[in-house]
Amino acid sequence: MRTPFQETSEPLFMTSGYAYESANEAEGRFTGASPGYQYSRYSNPTVTMFEERMAALEGAPVARATASGMAAVSSVFLSALRTGDHVVGAKAMFGACRYVIEEILPRFGIAHTLVDGSNLEEWSAAIKPNTKLLFLETPANPTLAIVDLRAVATIADKAGALLVVDNAFASPVLQRPMDFGAHVVVHSSTKYIDGQGRALGGVVLCKEDFLKDHLQPFLRNTGPSISPFNAWLHLKSLETLDLRMRAHCEGAAKIADFLASQKKIRRVIYPFRPDHPQNALARAQMSGGGGVVTFEVEGGKEAAFRLENALQLIDVSNNLGDAKSIITHPETTTHQKVNPAARLELGVTPGLLRLSVGLEDPDDLCDDLEQALKGD
């Protein structure tokens, strides 16, 4: 979209409302008889540009942007589900997603079953006559567990349910879940899509019927809309997404191999390492291993904290997908509110650390990790 000024950088439309040539045109906009914008809670030209490009990248018919990744996830759940419905979800997921499924949905009479995402028999066994939605992350946060998208999509289709996939860790550069049968894809565009830790955002990608029947009325009337400025930032970041993701993958693979050679590291989890239990599946679904490396240090929480505190280049933060490398301790941050027994079942142990590998020189990052490990 270009204005008459023929700018080469997309324009930023910072406006809440739009003027009409006449009262008749205003009426037409609100009835749908006349195309155009009405109010930026409903839609905005800058946001539309971002949505259209996300849809093209993800291979989806349509996209809608939201204020955050969790707004995207919650909007899908609350627009598609009703009292008496049932959700099946993979246990390995972001703590806030799990909270929505386990704590918020039951308040509206929506039941759930959580399964081992890698066990297809558990997915099938969990299906009930009232199952309306299946939800998963792959790779999952923070354990990088991989779920067979095509197989779970087949289970969802057989049940007449929606398969919703959180694709934030892979981005559309490395994985397009709709190519494997997913019905809805969600992103926290705060992460790799923005890529520089600047602004919150989320995206829902779906088919026209889901948008019309469920998502659009919900978004229009509840208002989890992204700001035009944040949408513009994420729109501009899409121009470098492919280059950045390739660099993240290259750095993460090198650092995963380095960590695996260190005596104080109990285990390293990275989808494209041969020792990942689902390495073959990851390579079948993804074109790269991603920018996150998860690893466990000997000595539990105290050793993990000592390592974090000794780092000089890598920041301690709970965000990820930034150009800067970031490390966090999931047990005490992103998964703090998950039941301790459930955390351990997922493999979120006291010594587990999640490293989001940035765009710094991988050798410098390895040096930083090495000196931190020596001081541990």
N, C-alpha and C positions, 0 to 999 in steps of 0.2 A: 504494500500500500504506500503510495507516494502522494503528497499534497501537490498543488500547483507549483510549489517552490522547487520540486525535483531534487529533494535532499537525498543523499546517498546513505545516511544513517536513518533508520526508521524513526518517525516522529513519536514524541511522547505526548499523549493527550491527557493532561492532568485536569480533568473536569468531572464534576459530579452529575451535571445535567446537560441537556441539549435543547436548543431553541428550535421552534418550528416556524415555518412560513405562515401558518394559519392554524386556527383552532381545528379546522377540518383535517389538516395533516396530523396534528396531535392525536385526534381521535383515531385516525387510520393507523398510526404507529401502535397504539394500545390495543386495537382490535386485531392487528396483524395484517390488515389489508395493505398497509404502506410500509415498505422496508425502511429500516433506519434505527438509530439508537434513541433510547428514552431516558435511561438513568444508569449510572455506572455500577450500581448494585446488580443490575440485570446483565449488562454487557458494556464494553468499551472498545474503541478501535484498537488501542495498543494491546489490550488483553486478547482481543480476537486474533491479532497477528501471532501472538505467542501460542494460542491454542491451535491455530491452523498448522503452525510449523511442528508443534509437538505431535499432532495427529499424523502428519506426514512422516516424521521420524519413527513413530511407533507402529505405523501401518494400521492405524485405527480410523474408522469412519469420522468420528468427531471427538473433540476434547473440550473439557471445561476446567478452567483454572480456579484454584481456591486460595485462601489466605495462608494455608500451611499444609504439610503432608497429612497431619492428623485430621484437619478439616476435610481433606479429600477422602480419607478412609471412613470417617464418621458419616459423611454425607452419603456415601454409597450404602453403608449399613442402614442408616435411618430412613433413606428414601426407598430402599428396596424391600425392607422387612416390615412385618406387621405382628401384632400380638398373636401368639400361637405358632409362629414360625420357629425354625430350628437352623442353627449354623454349625458347620463342621470346620474346624480350623487346625492348622499344623501347630503343634506346641511351640516349636522354635520360631519365635517372632519378637518384634520390638515390644518392650514392656508396656508402652502406652496402648498399643493395639490389643495386647492381651487384656489390659484393664478394661477397655471398651467392651470386649467380648464377655469377660467374666463378671464385670461389675455394673456396667451401664445398660447393656442390652437386657439383662434379666429384669431390670426395673420396668421395662415395657412388655414383659411377658414373652421375651424371645429367649429360647433355650439354646444351649450350645453343647458340643462335644469336642474335646481336643484330642488329637491323635498324633502319633509319630509320623511326621510328614513323609518319611522314606518308606513307610510300610503301607503298600497299596491295599493289603487286606484290611488294615485298620480303617482306611478311608471308606472302603466298601461297606464294612460292618457298621460304621457309624451313621450311614444314611438311613433316614426315617421317612415316612410318608410326608411329613411336614418340613423336610429339609429344603430350604430355598437358596442357600448360599454356601459356597465353600471358599475359604480364605487361606492364603499362604504367602510367605515371602521366600524367594529363592534368588540368590543366596540369602540365608536368614541372618538376622541380627541377634547376637554377635557371633554365633557359632559357625556361620557360613555353611550350614546344612543345605543340601540341594534337594529339590523335590522334582519328580518326573512330571513335567507340565502336561505332556500329551496324555499320559496315563490317567492323571487326575481329571483332566478335561473330559476324557471319555466317561469317567465315573459320574461327573457332574451332568453331562448330557443325558446319560441313561436315567438319572434321577430327575431330570427336568429342572435342575438347579443352575445357578450362576456360579462360574468360577472367577473369583476376584484375585488378582495377583499383584502384590507389591513388588515393583521392579526398580526400586530406588537404588539398590546396591549395584545393579548391573548397568542401568541406564539403557535407553533404546539403542545405543551404540553396540553394546555387547549382547543384548538379548531382547527379543520381541515376543512376549508371551502369546500375543494373539496369533502368531504364526503356528503355535502349538495347540491352539484351541481355546485359550482363555477368552472369556466374554467381556471382562472389565479389567483394566490395568490402572493402578494408582502409583503416583510418585510423590515423594517429598522433593520438590524442585529446589528446596533449600540446600540440598546436598550437591550431587555432581552436576546437575543442570545449571545451577548458579555457579558453582565451582570455586567461589572465592569467599565464602562465608559472609556474604553481605546482607542478604535479604531472605525472609521467609516466603514460602510459596508451596503450592501443591497442584497436582493435575489429576483429573479423572479422564480416562480414555475409554470409549465405549461405542456401541452401535446406536443408530438413530432411534430405534424403538425404546431402548433403555433411557436415553436422554429425554425423549418426549414423555414417556409414561411415568418415569420415576425421578430422575435426577434434576431436570430443569425446573419443575415446579418446586422442588425442595430448595434448590439454590436460590431461586427467585424470591421465595417467601421467608427464608431463614437468614440469608445474607452472609454466608462465609466467603465473601468475595475478596479476591486479591487486589491490592492497590495497583493502579496503572504504572506507578514508578517501579514497583517490584517486578511486575510483568515485563516491563521494558528491560530491566537489568537481566532477567532470565532469558529474554528474547535475544539480546546481544550475546549472551554467553553460549547460546546454541551454535554460534558460528565457529566456536573453537572446541565444542564438546568432543568430537571425534578425536582430534589431536590430543586433547587432555586425557581422555580415557585410555588411549594407547600408551601415553607416558605413565599414567598411574599404574597400569598393568605391568609395564616393564620394570618399574621401580619396585612394585610390590613383590613380583616374582623373585627379584634379586635379594630383597630383604628377607623373604620367607626362607630362601636357601641359606642365607647367612645365619639366621636365627636357629635353623635346624642343626647347625654345626656347633652351637654353643652348649657347653656342659650344664649350665644352670637353667636351660630351657627344657621343660618336661615334654612339651609337644607343640607343634606348629600346625595351624590349620590354614590351608590356602587351596581353593578349588582346583587349580591347575597343577598342583604338586602330585606326583604319582602316589604318595602315601595318603592323599585324601580319600576316604572310603567311597566317595561318589565321583571320583575323578573322571571316569568315562562318561557319566551322565552330564557332568558339568561341561565337558568338551563338546558333547552332542548338542547342548542347548545354548552355549555361550561361545562367543568368538574371542574371549579373553577372560582371565581369571579374576578381574576386578582389582580395585585399589585398596582393599582391606585385608590385612593379615591379622589373624587372631593367634595368640600364643599363651602358654601357661608357664609360669616361672616356678622353680622349686622354692618352697618356703612360704607359700600362701600369701595372704593379704599383706603381711608386713614386708615381705620381699618384693611384692608387686609395687607397693607404695615407695619403697626405697629406690626401685628402678625408676619409677615415674619422677620422683623428686630429684634424681641425679641427672636427668636429661637436660641438655643445654640447647639443642636445636629444635627438638620435637616438643610441641606444646601439650600441656595437659588440659583437655577439654572434652566435653561429651558430644560435640558436633563431629561431622565427618564429611568427606567429599570436598574439602577445601584444597586450595593450591598449597597450603601449609600442612605439614604433617602433624597429626593430632593423635594422642593416645588417651584412652580412658579405661577405667576399671569397672566393668559392667555390674559386678555384684553390688557396688556401692553407688552407682549412678543410674544408668539406663534401666537396670533390672532390679533396683533396690526394693521396689514395692511388690515384686513377684515373690510368692511364697517360697521360703528357703528350700523346702523339699523339691518344689518344682524347678527352682534354679539348678539344683544339683542334678536333677533328672536330665535337664537340657545340656549339662556340661558347663554351666556357668559357675565355675569353682572360685574359691577365694584368690587363687593365683592367676586367674585368667585376665588377660589384657587384650584390648582391641586397638589395633594401630591402623589409622587411616593414612596411607602413604601419600604424601603430597608430591609436588613437582620439583623439589630440591634434588640435587645430585644424589643418587642412591648411595654412592660411596660415602658421602658426608653423613647420611642417615645411619649407615652401618657403623661408621666411626662413633657416632653419638651413642648408639645402642651398646657398642662394645665398651666404651668408657663407663657407661652407666652400670653395665653388668659387672665390670671389674670392681666397682665401688660398692656393689651389693654385698 
